[in-house]
Amino acid sequence: MEVRQVLHMNNGEGETSYAKNSNIQRKIISMTNSRLKKAILNIMCNNNNNKNVPESIGVADLGCSSGPNTLMVVSEIIDIIDETSRKSGISFPELRISLNDLPGNDFNDIFRSLPSFFIKLKKKKVQKIAMLLEFLVHFMEGFFHKRACILFTLHLVYIGSLRSVPLGLGTNNVMSSLNKGKLYISHTSPSDVINAYVSQFQNDFSTFLRSRSPEIVPGGRMLLSLMGRSSIDPTIEDGCYYQWELLANALSNLVSKDQVEEEKIDSFNAPYYAPCPEEVKIAVENEGSFMIDRIETFEIEWDASVSSNSSDEKILLSTGQQVAKTIRAVVESMVENHFGNEIMDDLFSVYGDLVDDYIYKKRAVYVNLVVSLKRKEY
C-alpha cells in the first residue's frame, strides 16, 4: 500500500489519539509565533505603505492534521491580522484559508470543531472573515510535493512536516533490507542507506519548493516548522533520531518473544528525515524561487508534554510511558500497517520502558527548525 494512504496521526479522541497526545506539537507551534507575526507584518505593511495592503489574503496550512492544534495556527494568524489592522487603521482583509493534509487525516473532526471556532471569533469581534476550507483529500503521488492551490493565490504558507520514504528503500525494493535491525538512519547504517535518505530529502524538498513557487504571490511568505537536527552528521544522537532507535529496540524485544519477525524490522524504513540547517539552505539556494529570511533552531524536552493531568487513567503512567503515547499518536498508523495491529499495545509498552531508561541517563530533546522564506519578486 502507498505510504501516504496510511500516513496520518491517530484519529478520534481515545487515549492513544493525536487529539489527546499533541501537547508537544502545541508547544512547537507556539515557538513559531514570533516568526509568524513578522511574516504577516511584512505582507500587510510592506514598506509601511498602507496602499499596498492586499484586500484579500490567501493562507494555506499544509499538514494541518486534526485535534485541538488544527486551528491554532489559523487563530493566531487572524489575531495578528486583526491587531495589525486596528493599529494601522486599515480594513480587515478578506481571508481565504486552506487546510490541507493527506487522505487519512480526520477531516470530520475539523468540521466538528468549526462551529465553536466561529463562536470564538465572534466573541473577539473579528469582522469580515471569509473562510474557504479547501480540503484537498485526493490520492495524489507526492501530495505536498505537487501543486495544491491555484496560481499566485497565496500570501502565506505554513507547513509542519515533510515525509517520504527514500525511493531505493521501499518495502518491496531489493535495497529495503540494507538497514538491518533499524527503522531509520543509525550509526550502524551503511552509507547507501544514509545517502538514500539525504538524497530523498533534497529531491523532495526541492520539488516541494518548486510546487509552492507558482502558488505564492511574489513577495509572499512561507513558514516551515520541521523536526531537524543540530549537526550536519545525520547519525548524530539528537532530535527524533534516537526515538526511532528505541522503537527498533522495542521491536527487537518482541522478536525475542516470537511476536515479530526479524525480517519485518529489516524491511521497514521510516518515511521521515530530520534535516540540519545547512541542508535546508542548500536546497533553498539550489531551487532558487525563495530567499531565506531566517532559520532558527529550538530544543524542547521529550517529556515537555508530560502532565499529571494528561491522562484519565487510574494508574498514573511513568514519564516514558507518557512520551510513548505521544509518539504512538504520530507513528502508529504506519507501524501498524507494516507490523500488524495485534502487537501495538505490547510494542509501545516496551517502548515506554526503554524511553524511561533513556531519559534517566541522558537529556533527551527534540530539535525543531523554524525556517522563514520569502518568495522572490521577479
Secondary structure, DSSP 8 states (H G I E B T S, - for coil): --HHHH-----SSSTTSTTTS-HHHHHHHHHTHHHHHHHHHHHHSGGG-GGG--SEEEEEEET--SSTTTTHHHHHHHHHHHHHHHHHT----EEEEEEE--TTS-HHHHHHHHHHHHHHHHHTT---------------TTGGGS--S-TT-EEEEEE-------GGG-TTSTTTTSSTT-SS--TT--HHHHHHHHHHHHHHHHHHHHHHTTTEEEEEEEEEEEE--SSS-TT-S-TTHHHHHHHHHHHHHHHTTTSS-HHHHHT---S-----HHHHHHHHHHH-SEEEEEEEEEEEEGGGG--TTS---SS---HHHHHHHHHHHHHHHHHHHHH-GGGHHHHHHHHHHHHHHHHHHS--EEEEEEEEEEE---
